[in-house]
Amino acid sequence: MSPNLTAFRQSTPLNITVFRQFMATTFSAIFFLMALILTFLAGEALFQGFIGNIGFVEAVIKSINMAIVALAIFELGLVINKEYACKESEQHIIIVLRRTVPRFVSIVCIALVLEGLLLVIKYSQLGLAGNLIYPVIIIISAAILLAALGLFMRLTDEGHNNHNKILFNENKMQAVSESMGNSHNSLNQQDKFS
């Protein structure tokens, strides 16, 4: 191989790592800024309800909706910052997914359930009982998403445990074969002396 190609291969992982950290920091900063803006907008909507520009119940519902979305965006920014911007060594993808996916999906499930409950309250107060199918669908979707998360956690845990069991069994078999080899060698040495 040419020296230039070898130098390129050695410098490429560093450049990819630096680029990955830069992009992760940029995206997490964007998500944090969006979450901060939505938090201020939620406070502003609540303030509008207090001063009477809009109905108080509508202002509370609007501010809760914005706060929930802000929380989900903030959590996404945290996950991106923690998992991609850190300079830690690479880990197995299943371990990374098992650590990040449940946090984000649980925030999304909470957001969906709260949104569905707020819509139920809103439609009940406005007398729009025919529209209650939409919040029910949202709540059922959140339940399906939560069940899918549980299935994902179970399947990845089982696979991870099986992988550990296979490694443990291989190490155990290797230790047994080494001990049998050592005892066979000691028997051969005893036969030589006899």
ZIDA-V131866 format. One record per backbone hydrogen bond with DSSP energy under -1.0 kcal/mol. NH is the residue of the N-H (numbers start at 1). CO is the residue of the C=O. If there is no record, write none. Layout:
# ZIDA-V131866
nh->[NH & NH]
co->[CO & CO]
This chain:
# ZIDA-V131866
nh->[6 & 7 & 8 & 9 & 10 & 11 & 12 & 15 & 16 & 17 & 18 & 19 & 20 & 21 & 22 & 23 & 24 & 25 & 26 & 27 & 28 & 29 & 30 & 31 & 32 & 33 & 34 & 35 & 36 & 37 & 38 & 39 & 40 & 41 & 42 & 43 & 44 & 45 & 46 & 47 & 48 & 49 & 50 & 51 & 53 & 54 & 59 & 60 & 61 & 62 & 63 & 64 & 65 & 66 & 67 & 68 & 69 & 70 & 71 & 72 & 73 & 74 & 75 & 76 & 77 & 78 & 79 & 80 & 81 & 82 & 83 & 84 & 96 & 97 & 98 & 99 & 100 & 101 & 104 & 105 & 106 & 107 & 108 & 109 & 110 & 111 & 112 & 113 & 114 & 115 & 116 & 117 & 118 & 119 & 120 & 121 & 122 & 123 & 124 & 125 & 126 & 128 & 131 & 132 & 134 & 136 & 137 & 138 & 139 & 140 & 141 & 142 & 143 & 144 & 145 & 146 & 147 & 148 & 149 & 150 & 151 & 152 & 153 & 154 & 155 & 156 & 157 & 158 & 159 & 160 & 161 & 162 & 163 & 164 & 165 & 166 & 167 & 168 & 169 & 170 & 171 & 172 & 173 & 174 & 175 & 176 & 177 & 178 & 179 & 180 & 181 & 182 & 183 & 184 & 185 & 186 & 187 & 188 & 189 & 190 & 191 & 192 & 193 & 194]
co->[2 & 3 & 4 & 5 & 6 & 7 & 8 & 11 & 12 & 13 & 14 & 15 & 16 & 17 & 18 & 19 & 20 & 21 & 22 & 23 & 24 & 25 & 26 & 27 & 28 & 29 & 30 & 31 & 32 & 33 & 34 & 35 & 36 & 37 & 38 & 39 & 40 & 41 & 42 & 43 & 44 & 45 & 46 & 47 & 48 & 48 & 55 & 56 & 57 & 58 & 59 & 60 & 61 & 62 & 63 & 64 & 65 & 66 & 67 & 68 & 69 & 70 & 71 & 72 & 73 & 74 & 75 & 76 & 77 & 78 & 79 & 80 & 92 & 93 & 94 & 95 & 96 & 97 & 100 & 101 & 102 & 103 & 104 & 105 & 106 & 107 & 108 & 109 & 110 & 111 & 112 & 113 & 114 & 115 & 116 & 117 & 118 & 119 & 120 & 121 & 122 & 123 & 128 & 129 & 131 & 132 & 133 & 134 & 135 & 136 & 137 & 138 & 139 & 140 & 141 & 142 & 143 & 144 & 145 & 146 & 147 & 148 & 149 & 150 & 151 & 152 & 153 & 154 & 155 & 156 & 157 & 158 & 159 & 160 & 161 & 162 & 163 & 164 & 165 & 166 & 167 & 168 & 169 & 170 & 171 & 172 & 173 & 174 & 175 & 176 & 177 & 178 & 179 & 180 & 181 & 182 & 183 & 184 & 185 & 186 & 187 & 188 & 189 & 190]
